[in-house]
């Protein structure tokens, strides 16, 4: 390798190291990008009625703030009240579970061929590394209330800045690419924007659907603290595979204190809701979404949770959507599909990228 190649390779390593050191900041910026894409769709909707972009931005931001304030005023107070009641009931539920385990252990003596149940200390010892691995960066991101406020404020400011002038930030990002690849990079950004927008709309609709049906099901079963269970079910739907299973823990715990037969009813109800969401609602409203295989989604969740902690787990699906776009467009279409075999059986990479600058993009149409 020549000196220039070594220098470029060293620069790449240094850049990757710097990016890794600021990973939490990049995740906050990525969250702001997702919010910008969502708000920009609303802005473009208002622009269809002949409203100028600055006024459309003002209407969108003010209406979003009003909705947020209404949520804080109308929903969060009863939610926190019920959540405190739920936390107060957890010790009683745990004692009930321990008593059931003791009863099962006594019955197990009649079946010596069954393996012995692990003790409470063994369970805690086995689950501790898993919990540590999952939440290892949670307190680094949300260490205290001041950090939460500052991070939310940073996301809000970044979102407003990018919403006001998305084209400027887009052009600044495209300058980082070689001139022959800028138009292609612009097309990939547009595809990523479209995929993220479709995912966000779809996940909001499905989360609302699951939260509503979960609340109605628990209301029919007369499970206490319906509001907190419904909101948790809707919010955890943002975490595929893991979220739906976690959302059953709290209502099952409450049902254990009331009537144990309701546990089976809750499990059946949640499974039916998930099947409706998976086989009816999701194919209907997410027909344009990038298709990600379930196994790939699960592996991506584990990877991002290990790499970035709890924040990475929350953003695992949108990160996977963007990664799938980049792999398909860059690796498959721009690299692998352009390899040719010459008559002498030597591999030749044929580049055919336009050299002119990118045109106006969809971010501020």
Secondary structure, DSSP 4 states (H G I P E B T S, - for coil): --HHHHHHHHHHHHHHHHHHHTHHHHHHHHHHHHHHHHHHHHHHHHHTTT--HHHHHHHHHHHHHHHHHHIIIIIIHHHHHHHHHHHHHHHHHHHHHHHHHHHHHHHHTT-TTSPPPPPHHHHHHHHHHHHHHHSTTHHHHS-SHHHHHHHHHHHHHHHHHHHH-HHHHHHHHHTTS-GGGHHHHHHHHHHHHHHHHHHHHHHHHHHHHHHHHHHHHHHHTT-S-HHHHHHHHHHHTTSTTHHHHHHHHHHHHHHHHH-THHHHHHHHHHHHHHHHIIIIIHHHH-TTSPP--HHHHHHHHHHHHHHHTHHHHHTHHHHHHHHHHHIIIIIIIIIGGGEEE-TTS-EEE------SPP---GGG-
